[in-house]
Structures are given as structure tokens and as C-alpha cells.
């Protein structure tokens, strides 16, 4: 399997950013790591191995990004308003640095947004905000509202709320979305959500599914036994849904 390591200094984030590329051709999969994950997490969890047949056959090519979640959503020493702004800088990095790199490297027309856990939030948020850039969304064990307080998970903005948070929370901005061109692009996406029945964010996935149904957005929601919020489950999900 072809494996490449890339890094550069991001002027948008003002720091070095690293990522890995697996494969030589095929549909391009933008992979966001979990909250504590790095660009090598997908490989360490052996999810890359579970997709080896598809990658080696040239059906897909993975772009495994690094995370700055501990500088944004989980940077609790800074103000909540600054947390969402740092996340917005990350989105700017993905849109204006990573995606142009991918487009130059691989001309395949299909770009898939994908992630597990908090990576699923990133994947869904960017796909719903910029649906014209993607063909498919695959979200495993996702949390799509970072203001929710469920079990030990708290509101990552500690009660603070503004337009930036609203427009980066899919279950908040989608119900009120009226832009027909954006809705048409979302409806054209191939959307798959996968969540464990014991996952604390099961209801949040159902809420998102309900919103999509109301907006006449075709999608699939699969429920797995147990919590299914770990590498063992994601390794089995990836070949089925990607």
C-alpha cells in the first residue's frame, strides 16, 4: 500500500500541520480523527488495514488529517468565543489548504467526508456547510451538537452561544436552512450515519436524522449493538459503509 507523509506550516493556523495519505487512486476520503486522535490514529486503530483491499485496488485514497481540538473545543483555559474561532480557522485550513492539495493530487470527482466520534462532527459539519464540495458523508459514533450535556459530556462552550456556534452546529442551523441551492447540494450527498444503541449520543443522531427527513434529505441511519464507540467497531464499520 502506498503511504505518504506530508506536513507544512499553515499560515491560517500559524503552526505546523501533518497528515498521511494512503493509496494511489480512487475516491478521496477526508478522514478527521477523534478528539484525542492525531493524523496517525486511523492507521494505529488498524482501520486502514480493514480498508486495504479497496485502497490497494485503487478504489479509494485516504487523507488522514491532524487535529487541533485541544486548541479549540477542548481548550478550556480560553474563552468559549475563542474556542469556536479557533475551530473556524481549522475549517479555513481544510478548505483552503488541504482540499486544494487533494484536488491537485487526485482528479477523481468523488470526495468523501468521514470521521469517528468528534471526527464525525467535523466530517458532518463541513459537509453540511459546504455540500457542493463533497459527494458523500460517512459519520461513525458522531456528536452533532457540542452544546449538549449528556452523561459525562458537557457543553463545550459552557453556556456561551453566538452566531458562530449556531452556524457550526448541524442540528441547530439545518432546521432553519432555506437556501435552495445549499439544500439541493445536501440532498445530493450520499449520507450514512452509524451509531451504537448504547452510545450517549444516540438521540442526537436520531434528532439529526429527523431534521434531514424534514428537509427531504435522503440518508441512512444504522444502529449497532452496544456502545460501538471504539476502534474494534469502527474497523468493522469502515469496509461496510465507506
N, C-alpha and C positions, 0 to 999 in steps of 0.2 A: 504494500500500500504506500502510495506517495504521501509523504508527510513534510510539511514546510513550517518553519518558524519565522515569524515576521515581527518587527517592532519599529516604532518610530516615536519621535517626540511630537505629541499632539498640541498644536497651538491653541486649540479650543479648550483643552483640559489642563494645559500647562504642566504636563507630566509625560513620562514615557508610558506607552501603551503597547502591550504584547498580544499576539494571537497566533493560533495554529490553524493550518489548512490541511485537510485530509482528502485525498482523492485527486483525480486529474480531469474530470469532466462530469457533465450531468447537471441536474437541478442543483441550485445553490442553496445551501441550508445555513442560515444565520443562527448560530447557537449562543444563547445567553446563559451564563452559569447561575447557580443558586446564590443565595445571599452570601455565603461564606466561600463560594467557589472562585477559582481562578480560571484562566484560559485553558489550563490543562485538566480541569476537573472532568470533563466529558470523557477524556481519554483514561484518566485514573479510575473512573467508575466502570470502565470497560464497555461503555455504551458504543464507543467507536467500534470495538470488536464485534458487537452484536449487529452492526451495520456493514461489516467488512465485505460481504458478498455484493451488496449493492454498490458500495464505494469502488471496489476493485473492478466491477463490471462497467463502471463509468455512468451509472445511473444517478449518482449524487456526489456532491462535493461539500464537505463541512467547513465552515468558517467559525471557529470556536473563540469567542471574544473574552476579554478580561472584564472584571467587574470593578466598579468604584462605589458599590453600595455603602461601604463603610465611610465614604466621604459624602454621601448624600442621605439616603433614607435612614441609615443606622449611625449617622454622625450625631450622637445625642448631645455633644458638648456645644454644637452650634444651633442657631435659631431655626425653627421649623421652616420659615420662609426661605432661609438659605439652603436648606436641605433639598427642597424642590427645585431651586435654581441650579444647584449642582447637578441634579438629575437631568435638567433641561440641557445643560452643557454636554452631558453624556449623550443624550439623544442627538444633539448637533454633531458630535464626533462621529456617531454611527452613520448619520445621514450624509455628511459631507466629507468624511474621510474613508470610512470603511466601505460604504456602498459604491463609491466611485472606483476604489481599488478592486472590488469584486467584479464590477462591470468590465473593467479593462482586462481582468484575468480570465474571465469566463463569459462568453457571449450567450450562454443558454438563457432562454427567456423566462424560465421559472425561478423565482426567488421565494424561499420558504422561511418564515419567521418561526422560531422554535425555542422552547426553554422549559426547564423543570423548576417547580417551586417559585421562588421570586423571579427566576429567569422566565417563567411562563407569564408573569406580569409584564416584564419588559417586552416579550415577544408579542403579546396581545396589544399592549398599549401602542407600540409603534405601528403595528399592522392596522389597527383601527383608526389611528390618527393619520396614517399615510397609506391607505389601502391601494392606491394606484401603483405603488412600488412593489407590491407583493402579489403572489398567486395563491399562497397557501399559508395557513396558521395552524400550528400544532402545539398545544399547551398542555403539559402534564402537571398535575398537582398544583394548579395555579391559585393565586390570591389576586383578585382583580380590584379590590378596594383596600388601599393601605390605611384608610381611616377606621376600618372595622376593629372592634375589640372582641376577640374570640379565644376562649381558653387562656393560654399564657401569652397570646399575641396581642399587642396593644396598638392603639392608634399611633402610627409612626410620626404623626405631626402634632400629637399631644393637644388636640382640640383646636389647633390653628387651622384656618381654612381660608382659601382665597381662590381667585380665578385660575392660577397656575395649577393648584391641586385639582380643582374641578376638571380642567381640560387634560389632566393626566390620570384620571380615574375612569376607566371604561364604563363601569356601571353607573357613573354619575352623568357623563356627557352624552352617552349613546341614547338614552331615552328622549333627550331634547334635540337630537340631531335632526335638522330639517334640510340640510344641503343635499339636493338630489344627486349631484354628481358624486359626492362622497358616499352617499348611501348606495348608489349603483355600484361603486367600486367595492364596497364592503360586501354587497350581495354577490359579487363575482368571485369572492375569496372562497377557497376550499378550507372550511374551518372545522377543526377537530379539537374537542376538549376532553380530557381524561382525568378522572378524579376518583380517589378511594372513598368507599361508603363511610369509612370511619375518619376520613380527613376532616379537620375542623372547618375547612373552607368548602365543604360540600354544598352548603346552602348558597354560598357566594357564587359557585358555578351554576347552580340552578337559577339563581337570580339573573346571571348573565345570559343563560340560555333563554329564559323567559323574555328578556329585553330583545334579544336577537329575533325571537319568534314574532314579537310585536312589530318589529321593524321589517318583517318579511325577509330575514336573512337566513338562507339555508345553512345548516350546521349539524354536527353530530356531537352528542354528549355521551360518553361511555363511563360507566361506574364499575370500579374494580372492588373485589372483596378486600376488607381490612382497610388500613390506612393508605397503603400503596404509595408511600411518600419516601422512597429511598431508591438507591441505585439498583437494587435487585429487581424492583418493579419496573423502573424506567428502562432497564436493559431489555425486558420482555416487551414493553410497550413500543419502543422505537422501531423495530422491524415491522410491527403491525400497522403503525399509523403514519410513519414518515415515507 
